Amino acid sequence: MPAKHHATNVSVGRPDIQAFVGSLVGHGSSKSVFVTTSSFSTPAVEFVRHLNQRVILIDGAALADLMIEHGVGVRVSRAVEIKKIDLDFFDPG
């Protein structure tokens, strides 16, 4: 699929999603994922909700969450150690 650049302050609109879905239908696909580092407009999200095809929309925030969750393109900058009392240590028995 061709890529299209959107600035982070410009959301992906319904016309972009409609064009994407049109290409899916043309290729006989019923499932797809549309990823943007930007966001999706409300009309775009509403359009996808009423489709027969399954289209998952992943915006910049969700993409960042997925990258962190799966360790893709990220690194640990600080680790936190949490300690708790070991009750067995104090058990006289």
N, CA, C and O atoms as a MOPAC input file, in Angstrom:
PM7 MOZYME 1SCF
protein

 N      0.83600 1    -1.17400 1     0.00000 1
 C      0.00000 1     0.00000 1     0.00000 1
 C      0.88400 1     1.24100 1     0.00000 1
 O      1.94700 1     1.24000 1     0.62000 1
 N      0.47500 1     2.25700 1    -0.66000 1
 C      1.25400 1     3.49300 1    -0.63600 1
 C      1.16200 1     4.16300 1     0.72700 1
 O      0.18000 1     4.00300 1     1.45100 1
 N      2.18000 1     4.89800 1     1.05500 1
 C      2.20900 1     5.62900 1     2.32600 1
 C      1.92400 1     7.08800 1     2.05700 1
 O      2.21600 1     7.61300 1     0.98300 1
 N      1.34900 1     7.73000 1     3.05300 1
 C      1.04000 1     9.14800 1     2.95100 1
 C      1.46800 1     9.81400 1     4.25100 1
 O      1.18300 1     9.30700 1     5.33600 1
 N      2.14100 1    10.92800 1     4.14500 1
 C      2.65100 1    11.60700 1     5.33400 1
 C      1.62400 1    12.59500 1     5.86500 1
 O      1.09000 1    13.41700 1     5.12000 1
 N      1.35500 1    12.50300 1     7.15900 1
 C      0.50800 1    13.47500 1     7.84000 1
 C      1.30500 1    14.07700 1     8.98800 1
 O      1.96700 1    13.34700 1     9.72500 1
 N      1.25300 1    15.37500 1     9.15000 1
 C      1.88500 1    16.01000 1    10.30600 1
 C      1.15000 1    15.56000 1    11.55800 1
 O     -0.03300 1    15.22300 1    11.49800 1
 N      1.84500 1    15.55400 1    12.69600 1
 C      1.23000 1    15.07600 1    13.93400 1
 C      0.02900 1    15.91400 1    14.35600 1
 O     -0.81400 1    15.44500 1    15.12000 1
 N     -0.05600 1    17.14400 1    13.87000 1
 C     -1.19000 1    17.99200 1    14.24200 1
 C     -2.32200 1    17.93900 1    13.21900 1
 O     -3.30700 1    18.66600 1    13.35400 1
 N     -2.19700 1    17.09000 1    12.19700 1
 C     -3.23000 1    16.93700 1    11.16400 1
 C     -3.76000 1    15.51500 1    11.22700 1
 O     -3.00300 1    14.56000 1    11.04800 1
 N     -5.05200 1    15.36700 1    11.48000 1
 C     -5.61800 1    14.02400 1    11.60500 1
 C     -5.92300 1    13.42000 1    10.23700 1
 O     -6.11300 1    14.13300 1     9.25200 1
 N     -5.96500 1    12.09800 1    10.20300 1
 C     -6.33700 1    11.36600 1     8.99900 1
 C     -7.85700 1    11.41700 1     8.92100 1
 O     -8.54700 1    11.05500 1     9.87400 1
 N     -8.36900 1    11.86200 1     7.79700 1
 C     -9.80500 1    12.04900 1     7.64700 1
 C    -10.51200 1    10.90500 1     6.96500 1
 O     -9.89600 1     9.94900 1     6.49400 1
 N    -11.82000 1    11.02900 1     6.92700 1
 C    -12.65600 1    10.00700 1     6.30400 1
 C    -12.29600 1     9.75800 1     4.83900 1
 O    -12.29800 1     8.60100 1     4.41900 1
 N    -11.98400 1    10.79000 1     4.03200 1
 C    -11.64000 1    10.50700 1     2.62600 1
 C    -10.43200 1     9.57400 1     2.48300 1
 O    -10.41200 1     8.72300 1     1.59400 1
 N     -9.43000 1     9.72800 1     3.34900 1
 C     -8.26600 1     8.82800 1     3.30200 1
 C     -8.66200 1     7.40200 1     3.64400 1
 O     -8.19300 1     6.45200 1     3.01800 1
 N     -9.52800 1     7.25500 1     4.64100 1
 C     -9.97500 1     5.91300 1     5.04800 1
 C    -10.84900 1     5.30200 1     3.95200 1
 O    -10.73300 1     4.11100 1     3.66300 1
 N    -11.71900 1     6.10600 1     3.34200 1
 C    -12.56400 1     5.59600 1     2.25700 1
 C    -11.71500 1     5.11800 1     1.08400 1
 O    -12.00400 1     4.07500 1     0.49700 1
 N    -10.67600 1     5.86200 1     0.74000 1
 C     -9.78800 1     5.45200 1    -0.34700 1
 C     -9.07500 1     4.15000 1     0.01200 1
 O     -8.91500 1     3.27200 1    -0.83500 1
 N     -8.65100 1     4.03100 1     1.25800 1
 C     -7.97900 1     2.82100 1     1.74900 1
 C     -8.92100 1     1.61700 1     1.64800 1
 O     -8.53700 1     0.56000 1     1.14800 1
 N    -10.15400 1     1.79000 1     2.12800 1
 C    -11.13300 1     0.70000 1     2.08500 1
 C    -11.46200 1     0.33500 1     0.63500 1
 O    -11.65300 1    -0.83800 1     0.31500 1
 N    -11.52600 1     1.33300 1    -0.23100 1
 C    -11.76800 1     1.05300 1    -1.63900 1
 C    -10.68900 1     0.17100 1    -2.23900 1
 O    -10.98000 1    -0.72800 1    -3.02800 1
 N     -9.44500 1     0.42600 1    -1.86700 1
 C     -8.35600 1    -0.41700 1    -2.37600 1
 C     -8.43300 1    -1.82400 1    -1.79500 1
 O     -8.05800 1    -2.78900 1    -2.46100 1
 N     -8.91600 1    -1.95100 1    -0.55700 1
 C     -9.08900 1    -3.27600 1     0.05100 1
 C    -10.11200 1    -4.08500 1    -0.73300 1
 O     -9.89200 1    -5.25000 1    -1.06200 1
 N    -11.23200 1    -3.44200 1    -1.02200 1
 C    -12.29200 1    -4.11700 1    -1.76700 1
 C    -11.77100 1    -4.53600 1    -3.13700 1
 O    -12.06800 1    -5.63200 1    -3.61300 1
 N    -10.99300 1    -3.66000 1    -3.76600 1
 C    -10.42200 1    -3.97200 1    -5.06800 1
 C     -9.49400 1    -5.16500 1    -5.05000 1
 O     -9.34300 1    -5.85400 1    -6.05900 1
 N     -8.86500 1    -5.41700 1    -3.90000 1
 C     -7.95100 1    -6.55900 1    -3.77000 1
 C     -8.61700 1    -7.76500 1    -3.10600 1
 O     -7.97100 1    -8.78800 1    -2.88300 1
 N     -9.89600 1    -7.64400 1    -2.79500 1
 C    -10.62500 1    -8.76800 1    -2.19900 1
 C    -10.30000 1    -9.01000 1    -0.74100 1
 O    -10.53100 1   -10.10700 1    -0.23200 1
 N     -9.77300 1    -8.01800 1    -0.06600 1
 C     -9.40500 1    -8.17900 1     1.34400 1
 C    -10.57200 1    -7.80000 1     2.25100 1
 O    -11.34000 1    -6.88900 1     1.94400 1
 N    -10.69300 1    -8.50500 1     3.36600 1
 C    -11.76300 1    -8.19100 1     4.31300 1
 C    -11.22200 1    -7.70500 1     5.65700 1
 O    -11.99900 1    -7.29800 1     6.52100 1
 N     -9.90200 1    -7.74200 1     5.84400 1
 C     -9.28200 1    -7.31500 1     7.09900 1
 C     -8.05800 1    -6.46600 1     6.79100 1
 O     -7.31700 1    -6.75000 1     5.84900 1
 N     -7.85000 1    -5.42100 1     7.59200 1
 C     -6.66800 1    -4.59000 1     7.38100 1
 C     -6.38600 1    -3.73900 1     8.60300 1
 O     -7.20100 1    -3.63700 1     9.52000 1
 N     -5.21100 1    -3.13300 1     8.59000 1
 C     -4.77500 1    -2.23100 1     9.65800 1
 C     -4.29400 1    -0.94300 1     9.00800 1
 O     -3.50900 1    -0.97700 1     8.06000 1
 N     -4.75800 1     0.18200 1     9.50900 1
 C     -4.32800 1     1.49400 1     9.04000 1
 C     -3.57100 1     2.13400 1    10.19600 1
 O     -4.14100 1     2.36800 1    11.26200 1
 N     -2.29300 1     2.41600 1     9.98800 1
 C     -1.43300 1     2.95800 1    11.03600 1
 C     -1.01900 1     4.37500 1    10.66900 1
 O     -0.63800 1     4.64600 1     9.53000 1
 N     -1.09600 1     5.27400 1    11.64300 1
 C     -0.61100 1     6.63000 1    11.45600 1
 C      0.10600 1     7.08200 1    12.72600 1
 O     -0.23800 1     6.65400 1    13.82800 1
 N      1.09200 1     7.93800 1    12.56500 1
 C      1.73200 1     8.53800 1    13.74000 1
 C      0.93400 1     9.75800 1    14.18400 1
 O      1.22200 1    10.34800 1    15.22500 1
 N     -0.05200 1    10.12900 1    13.40700 1
 C     -0.93300 1    11.25000 1    13.71300 1
 C     -2.14200 1    10.72200 1    14.48900 1
 O     -1.99100 1     9.88300 1    15.37700 1
 N     -3.32600 1    11.20400 1    14.15900 1
 C     -4.56100 1    10.74400 1    14.78700 1
 C     -5.62200 1    10.58100 1    13.70000 1
 O     -5.38100 1    10.89800 1    12.53600 1
 N     -6.78800 1    10.08800 1    14.08500 1
 C     -7.89600 1     9.92100 1    13.15700 1
 C     -9.01000 1    10.88400 1    13.52600 1
 O     -9.29600 1    11.09200 1    14.70500 1
 N     -9.64000 1    11.47300 1    12.51300 1
 C    -10.77500 1    12.36600 1    12.76600 1
 C    -11.96200 1    11.53600 1    13.24300 1
 O    -12.03000 1    10.33200 1    12.99900 1
 N    -12.88700 1    12.19100 1    13.91900 1
 C    -14.09700 1    11.50700 1    14.38000 1
 C    -14.88100 1    10.91200 1    13.21300 1
 O    -15.32800 1     9.77000 1    13.32000 1
 N    -15.07300 1    11.63800 1    12.09400 1
 C    -15.77500 1    11.00900 1    10.96200 1
 C    -15.06800 1     9.76400 1    10.42500 1
 O    -15.73100 1     8.82900 1     9.97700 1
 N    -13.74700 1     9.73800 1    10.46400 1
 C    -13.00200 1     8.56300 1    10.00100 1
 C    -13.26600 1     7.36900 1    10.91500 1
 O    -13.49400 1     6.25700 1    10.44000 1
 N    -13.23400 1     7.60200 1    12.21600 1
 C    -13.48000 1     6.52800 1    13.18900 1
 C    -14.91100 1     6.01900 1    13.06100 1
 O    -15.14000 1     4.81000 1    13.09700 1
 N    -15.87000 1     6.91600 1    12.91300 1
 C    -17.27100 1     6.52100 1    12.75700 1
 C    -17.47800 1     5.72600 1    11.47100 1
 O    -18.23000 1     4.75100 1    11.46400 1
 N    -16.82800 1     6.12500 1    10.39700 1
 C    -16.94100 1     5.41700 1     9.12300 1
 C    -16.50200 1     3.96400 1     9.26900 1
 O    -17.17000 1     3.05900 1     8.77100 1
 N    -15.38400 1     3.74100 1     9.94700 1
 C    -14.84200 1     2.38900 1    10.11700 1
 C    -15.77800 1     1.52100 1    10.95400 1
 O    -15.87800 1     0.31600 1    10.72100 1
 N    -16.46000 1     2.11900 1    11.92100 1
 C    -17.36500 1     1.34600 1    12.79600 1
 C    -18.50700 1     0.69200 1    12.02700 1
 O    -19.03700 1    -0.32800 1    12.46800 1
 N    -18.89200 1     1.25500 1    10.89600 1
 C    -20.06400 1     0.76600 1    10.17500 1
 C    -19.71100 1    -0.02000 1     8.91500 1
 O    -20.56600 1    -0.22200 1     8.05300 1
 N    -18.48500 1    -0.45500 1     8.80200 1
 C    -18.04800 1    -1.19800 1     7.62200 1
 C    -18.29600 1    -2.69200 1     7.75300 1
 O    -18.34200 1    -3.22700 1     8.86100 1
 N    -18.45400 1    -3.36400 1     6.61800 1
 C    -18.48500 1    -4.82600 1     6.60500 1
 C    -17.06900 1    -5.37900 1     6.74400 1
 O    -16.87600 1    -6.44700 1     7.32500 1
 N    -16.07600 1    -4.65800 1     6.21600 1
 C    -14.68200 1    -5.07200 1     6.33100 1
 C    -14.18300 1    -4.71800 1     7.73400 1
 O    -14.65100 1    -3.76300 1     8.35400 1
 N    -13.24100 1    -5.49500 1     8.20900 1
 C    -12.64100 1    -5.20600 1     9.52000 1
 C    -11.39800 1    -4.34700 1     9.28700 1
 O    -10.41800 1    -4.80600 1     8.69900 1
 N    -11.44600 1    -3.10600 1     9.75000 1
 C    -10.33100 1    -2.18100 1     9.60900 1
 C     -9.95000 1    -1.70900 1    11.00800 1
 O    -10.75900 1    -1.09600 1    11.70500 1
 N     -8.72300 1    -1.99300 1    11.41200 1
 C     -8.20400 1    -1.55700 1    12.70100 1
 C     -7.45100 1    -0.25500 1    12.48400 1
 O     -6.59500 1    -0.16700 1    11.60500 1
 N     -7.77000 1     0.76000 1    13.28600 1
 C     -7.08900 1     2.04600 1    13.21100 1
 C     -6.12300 1     2.15600 1    14.38300 1
 O     -6.52500 1     2.04300 1    15.54100 1
 N     -4.85600 1     2.37800 1    14.07900 1
 C     -3.83600 1     2.55600 1    15.12200 1
 C     -3.24500 1     3.94300 1    14.94700 1
 O     -2.57800 1     4.23000 1    13.95300 1
 N     -3.50100 1     4.80500 1    15.93600 1
 C     -2.96900 1     6.17300 1    15.86900 1
 C     -1.61500 1     6.25500 1    16.56900 1
 O     -1.10600 1     5.25400 1    17.07500 1
 N     -1.04600 1     7.43900 1    16.59200 1
 C      0.29000 1     7.62000 1    17.15600 1
 C      0.41500 1     7.17900 1    18.59600 1
 O      1.39800 1     6.53900 1    18.96900 1
 N     -0.58000 1     7.51600 1    19.41700 1
 C     -0.53600 1     7.13400 1    20.83500 1
 C     -0.59200 1     5.62000 1    20.99700 1
 O      0.16800 1     5.04600 1    21.77700 1
 N     -1.49500 1     4.97200 1    20.25600 1
 C     -1.60100 1     3.50500 1    20.32900 1
 C     -0.34100 1     2.84200 1    19.78400 1
 O      0.10700 1     1.82400 1    20.31000 1
 N      0.23000 1     3.42200 1    18.72800 1
 C      1.46800 1     2.88500 1    18.16200 1
 C      2.59800 1     2.95600 1    19.18200 1
 O      3.35500 1     1.99800 1    19.33700 1
 N      2.71400 1     4.07300 1    19.87100 1
 C      3.75000 1     4.21200 1    20.90800 1
 C      3.53800 1     3.19700 1    22.02300 1
 O      4.50000 1     2.59400 1    22.50000 1
 N      2.29500 1     3.00200 1    22.44400 1
 C      1.99500 1     2.00300 1    23.47800 1
 C      2.38900 1     0.60100 1    23.02400 1
 O      2.96700 1    -0.16100 1    23.80000 1
 N      2.08100 1     0.25600 1    21.77800 1
 C      2.43800 1    -1.06400 1    21.25100 1
 C      3.95600 1    -1.23500 1    21.16600 1
 O      4.48500 1    -2.30600 1    21.46200 1
 N      4.65400 1    -0.16600 1    20.75700 1
 C      6.11800 1    -0.22900 1    20.68300 1
 C      6.71400 1    -0.47500 1    22.06100 1
 O      7.63100 1    -1.28200 1    22.20700 1
 N      6.20000 1     0.21400 1    23.06700 1
 C      6.69500 1     0.03100 1    24.43500 1
 C      6.36600 1    -1.36800 1    24.93500 1
 O      7.22200 1    -2.04600 1    25.50300 1
 N      5.13600 1    -1.79900 1    24.72600 1
 C      4.69700 1    -3.12100 1    25.19200 1
 C      5.53300 1    -4.25200 1    24.60300 1
 O      5.83200 1    -5.22400 1    25.29600 1
 N      5.91500 1    -4.13700 1    23.33300 1
 C      6.63100 1    -5.20900 1    22.64800 1
 C      8.13100 1    -4.94600 1    22.50800 1
 O      8.84300 1    -5.73000 1    21.88100 1
 N      8.61000 1    -3.84800 1    23.08800 1
 C     10.04000 1    -3.56200 1    23.07700 1
 C     10.60900 1    -3.27200 1    21.70300 1
 O     11.75100 1    -3.63100 1    21.41400 1
 N      9.82800 1    -2.62900 1    20.85600 1
 C     10.26500 1    -2.32000 1    19.49200 1
 C     10.65500 1    -0.84600 1    19.41900 1
 O      9.82800 1     0.03000 1    19.67500 1
 N     11.90500 1    -0.57300 1    19.07200 1
 C     12.34700 1     0.80300 1    18.91300 1
 C     12.44900 1     1.58900 1    20.19900 1
 O     12.44200 1     2.82000 1    20.17900 1
 N     12.54400 1     0.89300 1    21.32100 1
 C     12.64700 1     1.55500 1    22.62400 1
 C     13.77600 1     0.91400 1    23.42700 1
 O     14.21600 1    -0.19500 1    23.12300 1
 N     14.23300 1     1.61300 1    24.44000 1
 C     15.21000 1     1.02300 1    25.35700 1
 C     14.89300 1     1.47700 1    26.77200 1
 O     14.25600 1     2.51100 1    26.97600 1
 N     15.33700 1     0.70400 1    27.73700 1
 C     15.10000 1     1.02000 1    29.14500 1
 C     16.00400 1     2.17600 1    29.53600 1
 O     17.21800 1     2.12300 1    29.33400 1
 N     15.41400 1     3.20900 1    30.08900 1
 C     16.22400 1     4.34000 1    30.53600 1
 C     16.41600 1     4.31600 1    32.04200 1
 O     17.37100 1     4.89400 1    32.56200 1
 N     15.50700 1     3.64700 1    32.74400 1
 C     15.62600 1     3.54400 1    34.19300 1
 C     14.78200 1     2.37000 1    34.65100 1
 O     13.66600 1     2.18200 1    34.16700 1
 N     15.29700 1     1.58400 1    35.56900 1
 C     14.54600 1     0.47500 1    36.15000 1
 C     14.28000 1     0.79300 1    37.61700 1
 O     15.12000 1     1.37400 1    38.30300 1
 N     13.11200 1     0.40800 1    38.07900 1
 C     12.72700 1     0.66000 1    39.46400 1
 C     12.64800 1    -0.67900 1    40.18300 1
 O     12.02300 1    -1.61900 1    39.69300 1
 N     13.28100 1    -0.76000 1    41.34300 1
 C     13.25500 1    -1.96900 1    42.15000 1
 C     12.28800 1    -1.74900 1    43.30500 1
 O     12.40900 1    -0.77300 1    44.04600 1
 N     11.32600 1    -2.66000 1    43.45600 1
 C     10.33800 1    -2.55900 1    44.52700 1
 C     10.58100 1    -3.70200 1    45.49500 1
 O     10.62200 1    -4.86500 1    45.09500 1
 N     10.74300 1    -3.36700 1    46.77200 1
 C     11.03000 1    -4.37400 1    47.78700 1
 C      9.84300 1    -4.52900 1    48.72000 1
 O      9.06400 1    -3.59900 1    48.92500 1
 N      9.72100 1    -5.74100 1    49.28900 1
 C      8.70200 1    -5.99400 1    50.29600 1
 C      9.33500 1    -6.79800 1    51.43000 1
 O     10.38100 1    -7.42400 1    51.25200 1
 N      8.71800 1    -6.77500 1    52.54600 1
 C      9.23000 1    -7.48000 1    53.73100 1
 C      9.14700 1    -8.98600 1    53.49100 1
 O      8.12900 1    -9.50100 1    53.03000 1
 N     10.24600 1    -9.68300 1    53.81400 1
 C     10.29600 1   -11.13900 1    53.71900 1
 C      9.90200 1   -11.68800 1    55.08700 1
 O     10.73900 1   -11.75700 1    55.98700 1
 N      8.64000 1   -12.07700 1    55.25400 1
 C      8.13500 1   -12.53500 1    56.54600 1
 C      8.81700 1   -13.82600 1    57.00200 1
 O      8.91600 1   -14.07000 1    58.20500 1
 N      9.29300 1   -14.66200 1    56.06600 1
 C      9.99400 1   -15.89600 1    56.44400 1
 C     11.29800 1   -15.58700 1    57.16500 1
 O     11.72500 1   -16.37700 1    58.00600 1
 N     11.93400 1   -14.48300 1    56.86900 1
 C     13.17700 1   -14.08100 1    57.51200 1
 C     12.98400 1   -13.86800 1    59.00900 1
 O     13.88200 1   -14.14800 1    59.80300 1
 N     11.81300 1   -13.37500 1    59.38900 1
 C     11.52900 1   -13.06600 1    60.77500 1
 C     10.79000 1   -14.18700 1    61.50700 1
 O     10.48700 1   -14.05200 1    62.69200 1
 N     10.49900 1   -15.28600 1    60.82100 1
 C      9.77900 1   -16.42500 1    61.43500 1
 C     10.75100 1   -17.21500 1    62.30100 1
 O     11.73600 1   -17.74100 1    61.78300 1
 N     10.49600 1   -17.31600 1    63.63500 1
 C     11.43800 1   -18.01600 1    64.52800 1
 C     11.41800 1   -19.53100 1    64.33900 1
 O     12.32900 1   -20.21400 1    64.80800 1
 N     10.41300 1   -20.06700 1    63.67200 1
 C     10.21100 1   -21.49500 1    63.61100 1
 C     10.93500 1   -22.20100 1    62.61000 1
 O     10.80900 1   -23.42000 1    62.50200 1

